[in-house]
Amino acid sequence: MGKGHLYILPGCLLLFACASPQRAKPAHTPVHMEQKKVLTPEQSRLVDQLYYKAVGAYSRNDMPAAVSFLGELFRIAPEYPPALELRKKIRLASGI
C-alpha cells in the first residue's frame, strides 16, 4: 500500500466531521404556541355538546346563540378545529 492511501482515511474523516448533519424539522411547532391541552372525558363530552348546540343554532339562523355556545366551548378548548371552522362560517354569514 502506497503513501497516498494513508491520506484518504483522515481526509474522509475530516470531511464527514465538518459536514452538517441533516436534522428532521419538527412539524409546525412554533415556539410561541403552548402545548395542546388534554381534555378530561367530561370536558370532551361538554365540548361536543356545545359544538352541536352551536351547529343547531347556526342551522336555525340564530347566530347570537351559536356565537354564545362557541364562546363557552372556546373557554374549554380554544383550538377545537370544528368549532374554529364553524366560527369562520358564522362570521362570513353574519359579520358577528
N, CA, C and O atoms as a GROMACS GRO file, in nm:
protein
  384
    1MET      N    1   0.084  -0.118   0.000
    1MET     CA    2   0.000   0.000   0.000
    1MET      C    3   0.088   0.124   0.000
    1MET      O    4   0.182   0.132   0.080
    2GLY      N    5   0.061   0.220  -0.089
    2GLY     CA    6   0.145   0.338  -0.102
    2GLY      C    7   0.109   0.445   0.000
    2GLY      O    8   0.011   0.434   0.073
    3LYS      N    9   0.191   0.550   0.003
    3LYS     CA   10   0.171   0.659   0.097
    3LYS      C   11   0.043   0.738   0.069
    3LYS      O   12  -0.016   0.793   0.162
    4GLY      N   13  -0.002   0.744  -0.054
    4GLY     CA   14  -0.122   0.819  -0.091
    4GLY      C   15  -0.247   0.768  -0.021
    4GLY      O   16  -0.338   0.845   0.008
    5HIS      N   17  -0.252   0.640   0.005
    5HIS     CA   18  -0.369   0.580   0.070
    5HIS      C   19  -0.381   0.621   0.216
    5HIS      O   20  -0.491   0.621   0.271
    6LEU      N   21  -0.271   0.656   0.278
    6LEU     CA   22  -0.274   0.695   0.418
    6LEU      C   23  -0.346   0.828   0.437
    6LEU      O   24  -0.396   0.855   0.547
    7TYR      N   25  -0.354   0.911   0.337
    7TYR     CA   26  -0.418   1.042   0.348
    7TYR      C   27  -0.568   1.036   0.319
    7TYR      O   28  -0.642   1.129   0.354
    8ILE      N   29  -0.612   0.930   0.258
    8ILE     CA   30  -0.753   0.918   0.222
    8ILE      C   31  -0.840   0.904   0.346
    8ILE      O   32  -0.941   0.973   0.358
    9LEU      N   33  -0.802   0.816   0.437
    9LEU     CA   34  -0.884   0.793   0.556
    9LEU      C   35  -0.895   0.920   0.642
    9LEU      O   36  -1.007   0.956   0.678
   10PRO      N   37  -0.786   0.988   0.677
   10PRO     CA   38  -0.802   1.110   0.756
   10PRO      C   39  -0.880   1.218   0.680
   10PRO      O   40  -0.955   1.295   0.741
   11GLY      N   41  -0.863   1.224   0.550
   11GLY     CA   42  -0.937   1.322   0.470
   11GLY      C   43  -1.087   1.296   0.474
   11GLY      O   44  -1.167   1.388   0.487
   12CYS      N   45  -1.125   1.168   0.462
   12CYS     CA   46  -1.267   1.132   0.468
   12CYS      C   47  -1.324   1.161   0.606
   12CYS      O   48  -1.436   1.212   0.618
   13LEU      N   49  -1.249   1.128   0.710
   13LEU     CA   50  -1.295   1.154   0.847
   13LEU      C   51  -1.316   1.304   0.868
   13LEU      O   52  -1.414   1.347   0.928
   14LEU      N   53  -1.222   1.383   0.819
   14LEU     CA   54  -1.234   1.529   0.833
   14LEU      C   55  -1.355   1.580   0.756
   14LEU      O   56  -1.426   1.668   0.805
   15LEU      N   57  -1.378   1.529   0.638
   15LEU     CA   58  -1.493   1.571   0.557
   15LEU      C   59  -1.624   1.540   0.628
   15LEU      O   60  -1.712   1.626   0.634
   16PHE      N   61  -1.638   1.419   0.680
   16PHE     CA   62  -1.762   1.381   0.749
   16PHE      C   63  -1.780   1.455   0.881
   16PHE      O   64  -1.893   1.483   0.921
   17ALA      N   65  -1.671   1.488   0.948
   17ALA     CA   66  -1.680   1.561   1.074
   17ALA      C   67  -1.725   1.705   1.052
   17ALA      O   68  -1.794   1.762   1.136
   18CYS      N   69  -1.688   1.764   0.939
   18CYS     CA   70  -1.724   1.903   0.911
   18CYS      C   71  -1.861   1.918   0.848
   18CYS      O   72  -1.922   2.025   0.856
   19ALA      N   73  -1.910   1.813   0.787
   19ALA     CA   74  -2.042   1.821   0.722
   19ALA      C   75  -2.150   1.836   0.828
   19ALA      O   76  -2.148   1.768   0.930
   20SER      N   77  -2.245   1.925   0.802
   20SER     CA   78  -2.353   1.943   0.899
   20SER      C   79  -2.455   1.830   0.883
   20SER      O   80  -2.494   1.797   0.771
   21PRO      N   81  -2.497   1.772   0.993
   21PRO     CA   82  -2.593   1.661   0.984
   21PRO      C   83  -2.730   1.712   0.941
   21PRO      O   84  -2.769   1.824   0.973
   22GLN      N   85  -2.802   1.629   0.870
   22GLN     CA   86  -2.939   1.661   0.831
   22GLN      C   87  -3.029   1.627   0.948
   22GLN      O   88  -3.034   1.513   0.993
   23ARG      N   89  -3.099   1.727   0.998
   23ARG     CA   90  -3.188   1.705   1.110
   23ARG      C   91  -3.331   1.721   1.065
   23ARG      O   92  -3.363   1.811   0.987
   24ALA      N   93  -3.416   1.633   1.114
   24ALA     CA   94  -3.558   1.644   1.082
   24ALA      C   95  -3.616   1.764   1.154
   24ALA      O   96  -3.594   1.782   1.274
   25LYS      N   97  -3.688   1.846   1.082
   25LYS     CA   98  -3.752   1.962   1.143
   25LYS      C   99  -3.885   1.920   1.202
   25LYS      O  100  -3.959   1.843   1.140
   26PRO      N  101  -3.918   1.970   1.320
   26PRO     CA  102  -4.047   1.935   1.379
   26PRO      C  103  -4.161   1.990   1.294
   26PRO      O  104  -4.149   2.096   1.234
   27ALA      N  105  -4.270   1.916   1.292
   27ALA     CA  106  -4.386   1.956   1.212
   27ALA      C  107  -4.459   2.072   1.279
   27ALA      O  108  -4.522   2.053   1.384
   28HIS      N  109  -4.452   2.187   1.221
   28HIS     CA  110  -4.526   2.308   1.260
   28HIS      C  111  -4.543   2.323   1.412
   28HIS      O  112  -4.653   2.309   1.466
   29THR      N  113  -4.432   2.351   1.479
   29THR     CA  114  -4.439   2.375   1.623
   29THR      C  115  -4.374   2.509   1.654
   29THR      O  116  -4.259   2.513   1.699
   30PRO      N  117  -4.447   2.619   1.630
   30PRO     CA  118  -4.391   2.749   1.663
   30PRO      C  119  -4.358   2.759   1.813
   30PRO      O  120  -4.425   2.698   1.897
   31VAL      N  121  -4.256   2.835   1.843
   31VAL     CA  122  -4.210   2.847   1.981
   31VAL      C  123  -4.316   2.913   2.069
   31VAL      O  124  -4.329   2.878   2.186
   32HIS      N  125  -4.394   3.006   2.014
   32HIS     CA  126  -4.489   3.081   2.096
   32HIS      C  127  -4.616   3.004   2.128
   32HIS      O  128  -4.695   3.047   2.212
   33MET      N  129  -4.639   2.891   2.060
   33MET     CA  130  -4.761   2.815   2.086
   33MET      C  131  -4.745   2.729   2.211
   33MET      O  132  -4.639   2.671   2.234
   34GLU      N  133  -4.850   2.722   2.288
   34GLU     CA  134  -4.849   2.636   2.406
   34GLU      C  135  -4.881   2.493   2.363
   34GLU      O  136  -4.932   2.469   2.254
   35GLN      N  137  -4.849   2.400   2.451
   35GLN     CA  138  -4.886   2.262   2.425
   35GLN      C  139  -5.037   2.251   2.426
   35GLN      O  140  -5.104   2.320   2.503
   36LYS      N  141  -5.090   2.165   2.341
   36LYS     CA  142  -5.234   2.146   2.337
   36LYS      C  143  -5.281   2.086   2.468
   36LYS      O  144  -5.220   1.993   2.522
   37LYS      N  145  -5.390   2.139   2.516
   37LYS     CA  146  -5.447   2.095   2.643
   37LYS      C  147  -5.518   1.962   2.622
   37LYS      O  148  -5.594   1.945   2.526
   38VAL      N  149  -5.493   1.868   2.711
   38VAL     CA  150  -5.561   1.739   2.706
   38VAL      C  151  -5.687   1.750   2.789
   38VAL      O  152  -5.682   1.786   2.907
   39LEU      N  153  -5.800   1.720   2.727
   39LEU     CA  154  -5.928   1.733   2.794
   39LEU      C  155  -5.962   1.606   2.871
   39LEU      O  156  -5.926   1.496   2.831
   40THR      N  157  -6.032   1.626   2.982
   40THR     CA  158  -6.085   1.511   3.054
   40THR      C  159  -6.202   1.456   2.974
   40THR      O  160  -6.254   1.526   2.887
   41PRO      N  161  -6.246   1.335   3.001
   41PRO     CA  162  -6.363   1.282   2.930
   41PRO      C  163  -6.487   1.370   2.948
   41PRO      O  164  -6.567   1.385   2.855
   42GLU      N  165  -6.504   1.427   3.066
   42GLU     CA  166  -6.619   1.514   3.091
   42GLU      C  167  -6.610   1.642   3.008
   42GLU      O  168  -6.709   1.686   2.950
   43GLN      N  169  -6.491   1.700   3.002
   43GLN     CA  170  -6.471   1.820   2.921
   43GLN      C  171  -6.494   1.789   2.773
   43GLN      O  172  -6.554   1.868   2.701
   44SER      N  173  -6.446   1.675   2.730
   44SER     CA  174  -6.463   1.636   2.590
   44SER      C  175  -6.611   1.622   2.555
   44SER      O  176  -6.654   1.666   2.448
   45ARG      N  177  -6.689   1.561   2.643
   45ARG     CA  178  -6.834   1.548   2.620
   45ARG      C  179  -6.900   1.686   2.617
   45ARG      O  180  -6.987   1.711   2.533
   46LEU      N  181  -6.860   1.774   2.708
   46LEU     CA  182  -6.917   1.908   2.712
   46LEU      C  183  -6.884   1.986   2.585
   46LEU      O  184  -6.969   2.057   2.530
   47VAL      N  185  -6.762   1.972   2.538
   47VAL     CA  186  -6.721   2.039   2.414
   47VAL      C  187  -6.806   1.989   2.298
   47VAL      O  188  -6.852   2.069   2.216
   48ASP      N  189  -6.826   1.859   2.290
   48ASP     CA  190  -6.911   1.803   2.184
   48ASP      C  191  -7.053   1.856   2.193
   48ASP      O  192  -7.112   1.894   2.092
   49GLN      N  193  -7.108   1.860   2.314
   49GLN     CA  194  -7.245   1.910   2.333
   49GLN      C  195  -7.256   2.056   2.290
   49GLN      O  196  -7.350   2.094   2.220
   50LEU      N  197  -7.161   2.137   2.334
   50LEU     CA  198  -7.164   2.280   2.298
   50LEU      C  199  -7.149   2.298   2.147
   50LEU      O  200  -7.213   2.385   2.088
   51TYR      N  201  -7.064   2.217   2.086
   51TYR     CA  202  -7.046   2.227   1.941
   51TYR      C  203  -7.178   2.197   1.869
   51TYR      O  204  -7.219   2.271   1.780
   52TYR      N  205  -7.243   2.087   1.908
   52TYR     CA  206  -7.368   2.051   1.840
   52TYR      C  207  -7.480   2.151   1.869
   52TYR      O  208  -7.566   2.173   1.784
   53LYS      N  209  -7.478   2.212   1.986
   53LYS     CA  210  -7.575   2.319   2.014
   53LYS      C  211  -7.547   2.439   1.923
   53LYS      O  212  -7.640   2.502   1.872
   54ALA      N  213  -7.420   2.470   1.905
   54ALA     CA  214  -7.383   2.582   1.817
   54ALA      C  215  -7.422   2.552   1.673
   54ALA      O  216  -7.472   2.640   1.603
   55VAL      N  217  -7.402   2.428   1.628
   55VAL     CA  218  -7.441   2.389   1.493
   55VAL      C  219  -7.592   2.400   1.477
   55VAL      O  220  -7.640   2.448   1.374
   56GLY      N  221  -7.666   2.355   1.577
   56GLY     CA  222  -7.812   2.365   1.572
   56GLY      C  223  -7.858   2.509   1.563
   56GLY      O  224  -7.948   2.542   1.485
   57ALA      N  225  -7.798   2.595   1.645
   57ALA     CA  226  -7.834   2.737   1.641
   57ALA      C  227  -7.799   2.798   1.506
   57ALA      O  228  -7.876   2.878   1.451
   58TYR      N  229  -7.684   2.761   1.452
   58TYR     CA  230  -7.642   2.811   1.320
   58TYR      C  231  -7.741   2.767   1.212
   58TYR      O  232  -7.777   2.845   1.125
   59SER      N  233  -7.785   2.641   1.219
   59SER     CA  234  -7.877   2.590   1.117
   59SER      C  235  -8.016   2.656   1.129
   59SER      O  236  -8.090   2.662   1.031
   60ARG      N  237  -8.049   2.704   1.249
   60ARG     CA  238  -8.175   2.778   1.268
   60ARG      C  239  -8.159   2.926   1.239
   60ARG      O  240  -8.252   3.005   1.256
   61ASN      N  241  -8.038   2.964   1.196
   61ASN     CA  242  -8.004   3.102   1.166
   61ASN      C  243  -8.008   3.190   1.292
   61ASN      O  244  -8.033   3.310   1.283
   62ASP      N  245  -7.982   3.131   1.408
   62ASP     CA  246  -7.975   3.203   1.535
   62ASP      C  247  -7.827   3.226   1.566
   62ASP      O  248  -7.769   3.158   1.651
   63MET      N  249  -7.768   3.323   1.497
   63MET     CA  250  -7.624   3.345   1.508
   63MET      C  251  -7.581   3.388   1.649
   63MET      O  252  -7.477   3.343   1.696
   64PRO      N  253  -7.656   3.475   1.718
   64PRO     CA  254  -7.613   3.510   1.854
   64PRO      C  255  -7.603   3.389   1.947
   64PRO      O  256  -7.510   3.380   2.026
   65ALA      N  257  -7.698   3.296   1.937
   65ALA     CA  258  -7.693   3.176   2.021
   65ALA      C  259  -7.574   3.089   1.981
   65ALA      O  260  -7.504   3.035   2.067
   66ALA      N  261  -7.550   3.076   1.851
   66ALA     CA  262  -7.437   2.996   1.805
   66ALA      C  263  -7.305   3.054   1.856
   66ALA      O  264  -7.217   2.980   1.900
   67VAL      N  265  -7.293   3.185   1.850
   67VAL     CA  266  -7.171   3.251   1.898
   67VAL      C  267  -7.156   3.230   2.049
   67VAL      O  268  -7.045   3.211   2.099
   68SER      N  269  -7.266   3.235   2.122
   68SER     CA  270  -7.263   3.214   2.266
   68SER      C  271  -7.215   3.073   2.300
   68SER      O  272  -7.130   3.056   2.388
   69PHE      N  273  -7.269   2.972   2.231
   69PHE     CA  274  -7.225   2.834   2.255
   69PHE      C  275  -7.077   2.817   2.221
   69PHE      O  276  -7.003   2.749   2.292
   70LEU      N  277  -7.035   2.878   2.113
   70LEU     CA  278  -6.893   2.869   2.076
   70LEU      C  279  -6.805   2.938   2.180
   70LEU      O  280  -6.695   2.890   2.209
   71GLY      N  281  -6.853   3.048   2.235
   71GLY     CA  282  -6.776   3.117   2.340
   71GLY      C  283  -6.753   3.026   2.460
   71GLY      O  284  -6.642   3.021   2.513
   72GLU      N  285  -6.855   2.955   2.501
   72GLU     CA  286  -6.841   2.859   2.612
   72GLU      C  287  -6.743   2.749   2.574
   72GLU      O  288  -6.658   2.709   2.654
   73LEU      N  289  -6.757   2.700   2.452
   73LEU     CA  290  -6.671   2.593   2.404
   73LEU      C  291  -6.525   2.637   2.402
   73LEU      O  292  -6.437   2.562   2.446
   74PHE      N  293  -6.497   2.757   2.352
   74PHE     CA  294  -6.359   2.804   2.340
   74PHE      C  295  -6.294   2.829   2.476
   74PHE      O  296  -6.171   2.829   2.485
   75ARG      N  297  -6.372   2.851   2.580
   75ARG     CA  298  -6.313   2.863   2.713
   75ARG      C  299  -6.256   2.729   2.760
   75ARG      O  300  -6.163   2.726   2.841
   76ILE      N  301  -6.311   2.621   2.708
   76ILE     CA  302  -6.262   2.487   2.745
   76ILE      C  303  -6.156   2.438   2.646
   76ILE      O  304  -6.052   2.386   2.686
   77ALA      N  305  -6.185   2.455   2.518
   77ALA     CA  306  -6.096   2.403   2.412
   77ALA      C  307  -6.079   2.509   2.305
   77ALA      O  308  -6.149   2.506   2.204
   78PRO      N  309  -5.986   2.603   2.325
   78PRO     CA  310  -5.972   2.715   2.231
   78PRO      C  311  -5.928   2.678   2.089
   78PRO      O  312  -5.944   2.759   1.998
   79GLU      N  313  -5.873   2.562   2.070
   79GLU     CA  314  -5.824   2.522   1.937
   79GLU      C  315  -5.903   2.407   1.878
   79GLU      O  316  -5.848   2.330   1.798
   80TYR      N  317  -6.029   2.392   1.914
   80TYR     CA  318  -6.112   2.282   1.864
   80TYR      C  319  -6.143   2.307   1.717
   80TYR      O  320  -6.221   2.397   1.685
   81PRO      N  321  -6.084   2.228   1.624
   81PRO     CA  322  -6.093   2.258   1.480
   81PRO      C  323  -6.236   2.272   1.425
   81PRO      O  324  -6.260   2.366   1.350
   82PRO      N  325  -6.331   2.184   1.458
   82PRO     CA  326  -6.466   2.202   1.402
   82PRO      C  327  -6.529   2.335   1.446
   82PRO      O  328  -6.600   2.399   1.368
   83ALA      N  329  -6.504   2.374   1.570
   83ALA     CA  330  -6.561   2.500   1.619
   83ALA      C  331  -6.494   2.620   1.552
   83ALA      O  332  -6.560   2.720   1.525
   84LEU      N  333  -6.366   2.611   1.527
   84LEU     CA  334  -6.298   2.720   1.456
   84LEU      C  335  -6.356   2.737   1.316
   84LEU      O  336  -6.375   2.850   1.269
   85GLU      N  337  -6.383   2.626   1.250
   85GLU     CA  338  -6.442   2.631   1.116
   85GLU      C  339  -6.583   2.688   1.120
   85GLU      O  340  -6.621   2.768   1.035
   86LEU      N  341  -6.661   2.647   1.220
   86LEU     CA  342  -6.797   2.699   1.233
   86LEU      C  343  -6.794   2.848   1.261
   86LEU      O  344  -6.878   2.923   1.209
   87ARG      N  345  -6.700   2.893   1.343
   87ARG     CA  346  -6.688   3.037   1.371
   87ARG      C  347  -6.659   3.115   1.243
   87ARG      O  348  -6.712   3.224   1.224
   88LYS      N  349  -6.576   3.060   1.155
   88LYS     CA  350  -6.549   3.125   1.026
   88LYS      C  351  -6.677   3.138   0.945
   88LYS      O  352  -6.705   3.243   0.887
   89LYS      N  353  -6.756   3.030   0.940
   89LYS     CA  354  -6.882   3.031   0.865
   89LYS      C  355  -6.978   3.135   0.922
   89LYS      O  356  -7.043   3.208   0.846
   90ILE      N  357  -6.986   3.143   1.054
   90ILE     CA  358  -7.076   3.240   1.117
   90ILE      C  359  -7.031   3.381   1.085
   90ILE      O  360  -7.114   3.467   1.054
   91ARG      N  361  -6.902   3.406   1.092
   91ARG     CA  362  -6.851   3.540   1.061
   91ARG      C  363  -6.878   3.578   0.916
   91ARG      O  364  -6.912   3.693   0.887
   92LEU      N  365  -6.862   3.483   0.826
   92LEU     CA  366  -6.889   3.511   0.685
   92LEU      C  367  -7.039   3.536   0.662
   92LEU      O  368  -7.076   3.625   0.585
   93ALA      N  369  -7.123   3.458   0.729
   93ALA     CA  370  -7.267   3.470   0.708
   93ALA      C  371  -7.327   3.593   0.772
   93ALA      O  372  -7.419   3.653   0.716
   94SER      N  373  -7.276   3.632   0.889
   94SER     CA  374  -7.344   3.738   0.962
   94SER      C  375  -7.256   3.856   0.999
   94SER      O  376  -7.306   3.962   1.036
   95GLY      N  377  -7.127   3.840   0.989
   95GLY     CA  378  -7.039   3.950   1.027
   95GLY      C  379  -7.020   3.964   1.176
   95GLY      O  380  -6.964   4.063   1.222
   96ILE      N  381  -7.067   3.866   1.254
   96ILE     CA  382  -7.053   3.873   1.400
   96ILE      C  383  -6.911   3.835   1.438
   96ILE      O  384  -6.877   3.835   1.556
   0.00000   0.00000   0.00000
